[in-house]
Amino acid sequence: MADKAEKQAGSLDTISAAARREGVKGPPPVHLWNPPFCGDLDMRIAADGTWFYLGTPIGRPPLVKLFASVLKREGDKHFLVTPVEKCGIRVDDAPFLAVEMQGVQGQVLHFRTNVDDWVACGPEHGLRFVTDPATQGLKPYLHVRRDLWAKVARAVFYDLVELGEERMIDETLMFGVASMGTFFTMAPADSLKDFA
């Protein structure tokens, strides 16, 4: 057990050091890196955006931001990567949380994530809305980068709904929100009458 913890700590130190070196001039180009897989770390990103290492929350925001900068997704799996190693981590829902929104209807909506990235919503950074099978409610997500998504926090989702409008899409009246000239549909407009 101690050997496994020491190995994980060594991998974590290597990832931290590489991220510090590579992240000096903006986000590292993790999409270009394809290092060998070094195993899974006991690291988890909870549904509320909290990062855990060995079951304990990581309480240092700069460290969380550093790890977030070297996060990569391949299929349904998430990894922390450097040019020389790749370690798997668990993500309960989405790796990021959109915690703030600025913008005006018909213009550009800007979202801040829990790791202080600002994302301008539009064709390259779209919104998607998924029906939660447990509650039948909508779960909104924002594309942040390279197949990494942020779940939109509940309070921010309410702000999005306030900006919502109805538009005819393929002969169906849909409710959604516009940003950067793109309309992101949430649900058929008539399905929202049940919530009024």
Secondary structure, 3 states (H helix, E strand, C coil): CHHHHHHHHHHHHHHHHHHHHHHHHCCCCHHHCCCCEEEEEEEEECCCCCEEECCEECCCHHHHHHHHHCEEEECCEEEEECCCCEEEEEECCCCEEEEEEECCCCCCCEEEECCCCEEECCCCCCEEEEECCCCCCEEEEEEEECCEEEEECHHHHHHHHHHCEEEEECCEEEEEEEECCEEEEEEEHHHHHHHC
